[in-house]
Amino acid sequence: MKDRCAKLINVKSLVTLVLTFVFSVLAVRGDISPDQYLTIFTTVIAFYFGTQVEKKEGSANGKESG
């Protein structure tokens, strides 16, 4: 359980969660359009999951990914 929490609280995860929250609030307030929100959110999530997959593949191949 501690290991999972430690993995959750890393820089990439925090940035992803904060950006998701901030842009969600901006979209709800009407400061950005739904199209802008979708573009930003998709980019952030794709980057986050892309780096996670790359990290896992690197570990599986015996490489270390930073």
Backbone hydrogen bonds in HBPLUS format (Angstrom, degrees):
<---DONOR---> <-ACCEPTOR-->    atom                        ^
c    i                          cat <-CA-CA->   ^        H-A-AA   ^      H-
h    n   atom  resd res      DA  || num        DHA   H-A  angle D-A-AA Bond
n    s   type  num  typ     dist DA aas  dist angle  dist       angle   num
A0005-CYS N   A0001-MET O   3.05 MM   4  6.36 158.5  2.10 150.4 156.1     1
A0006-ALA N   A0002-LYS O   2.87 MM   4  6.07 155.6  1.93 149.0 156.0     2
A0007-LYS N   A0003-ASP O   2.98 MM   4  6.22 152.4  2.06 145.4 152.6     3
A0008-LEU N   A0004-ARG O   2.98 MM   4  6.18 146.2  2.09 142.3 151.8     4
A0009-ILE N   A0005-CYS O   3.04 MM   4  6.25 148.1  2.14 146.0 153.6     5
A0014-LEU N   A0010-ASN O   2.96 MM   4  6.15 167.1  1.97 161.1 165.2     6
A0015-VAL N   A0011-VAL O   2.91 MM   4  6.08 167.2  1.93 157.0 160.3     7
A0016-THR N   A0012-LYS O   2.99 MM   4  6.10 161.8  2.02 146.0 151.3     8
A0017-LEU N   A0013-SER O   2.90 MM   4  6.11 166.2  1.92 154.6 158.2     9
A0018-VAL N   A0014-LEU O   2.87 MM   4  5.99 165.8  1.89 154.2 158.4    10
A0019-LEU N   A0015-VAL O   2.88 MM   4  5.96 168.6  1.89 152.1 155.9    11
A0020-THR N   A0016-THR O   2.97 MM   4  6.05 158.8  2.01 145.7 152.1    12
A0021-PHE N   A0017-LEU O   2.98 MM   4  6.17 161.1  2.01 147.1 152.1    13
A0022-VAL N   A0018-VAL O   2.85 MM   4  6.06 172.3  1.86 160.3 162.0    14
A0023-PHE N   A0019-LEU O   2.96 MM   4  6.00 173.0  1.97 152.9 155.3    15
A0024-SER N   A0020-THR O   2.98 MM   4  5.97 142.7  2.12 138.9 149.5    16
A0025-VAL N   A0021-PHE O   2.97 MM   4  6.21 158.5  2.01 152.3 157.4    17
A0026-LEU N   A0022-VAL O   2.95 MM   4  6.24 161.8  1.99 150.8 156.1    18
A0027-ALA N   A0023-PHE O   2.97 MM   4  6.04 150.4  2.06 137.5 145.0    19
A0028-VAL N   A0024-SER O   2.96 MM   4  6.19 159.1  2.01 149.3 154.8    20
A0029-ARG N   A0025-VAL O   2.92 MM   4  6.11 158.6  1.97 152.9 158.7    21
A0030-GLY N   A0026-LEU O   3.11 MM   4  6.15 120.4  2.48 131.4 145.3    22
A0031-ASP N   A0026-LEU O   2.92 MM   5  5.17 137.0  2.11 159.7 160.4    23
A0030-GLY N   A0027-ALA O   3.15 MM   3  5.05 140.8  2.31  93.8 105.3    24
A0037-TYR N   A0033-SER O   2.98 MM   4  6.29 161.9  2.01 156.1 161.6    25
A0038-LEU N   A0034-PRO O   2.91 MM   4  6.07 162.2  1.94 147.5 151.9    26
A0039-THR N   A0035-ASP O   3.07 MM   4  6.27 160.5  2.11 147.0 151.8    27
A0040-ILE N   A0036-GLN O   3.00 MM   4  6.18 170.5  2.01 155.3 157.6    28
A0041-PHE N   A0037-TYR O   2.79 MM   4  5.86 172.1  1.80 159.1 161.9    29
A0042-THR N   A0038-LEU O   2.94 MM   4  5.87 162.0  1.97 143.9 149.5    30
A0043-THR N   A0039-THR O   3.09 MM   4  6.20 157.9  2.14 144.2 150.2    31
A0044-VAL N   A0040-ILE O   2.99 MM   4  6.23 166.1  2.01 156.0 159.3    32
A0045-ILE N   A0041-PHE O   2.95 MM   4  6.07 172.7  1.96 155.9 158.2    33
A0046-ALA N   A0042-THR O   2.88 MM   4  5.86 159.1  1.92 144.7 151.5    34
A0047-PHE N   A0043-THR O   2.98 MM   4  6.10 157.4  2.04 146.0 152.0    35
A0048-TYR N   A0044-VAL O   2.96 MM   4  6.18 164.0  1.99 150.5 155.1    36
A0049-PHE N   A0045-ILE O   2.91 MM   4  6.08 179.8  1.91 159.4 159.4    37
A0050-GLY N   A0046-ALA O   2.83 MM   4  5.70 146.0  1.94 138.3 149.0    38
A0051-THR N   A0047-PHE O   2.96 MM   4  6.11 156.3  2.01 149.6 154.2    39
A0052-GLN N   A0048-TYR O   3.07 MM   4  6.34 147.9  2.18 142.8 152.3    40
A0053-VAL N   A0049-PHE O   2.93 MM   4  6.12 159.3  1.98 148.3 152.8    41
A0054-GLU N   A0050-GLY O   2.99 MM   4  6.13 160.7  2.03 143.7 149.6    42
A0055-LYS N   A0051-THR O   2.92 MM   4  5.97 152.1  2.00 139.1 146.7    43
A0056-LYS N   A0052-GLN O   2.99 MM   4  6.23 158.4  2.04 146.4 151.7    44
A0057-GLU N   A0053-VAL O   2.88 MM   4  6.09 162.3  1.91 154.2 159.1    45
A0058-GLY N   A0054-GLU O   2.88 MM   4  5.99 153.8  1.95 144.4 151.9    46
A0059-SER N   A0055-LYS O   3.01 MM   4  6.22 150.6  2.10 143.3 150.9    47
A0060-ALA N   A0056-LYS O   2.95 MM   4  6.17 149.2  2.04 144.1 152.8    48
A0061-ASN N   A0057-GLU O   3.00 MM   4  6.19 139.1  2.17 140.8 151.2    49
A0063-LYS N   A0058-GLY O   2.65 MM   5  4.74 139.1  1.81 165.9 157.7    50
A0062-GLY N   A0059-SER O   3.27 MM   3  5.09 159.3  2.31  97.8 103.7    51
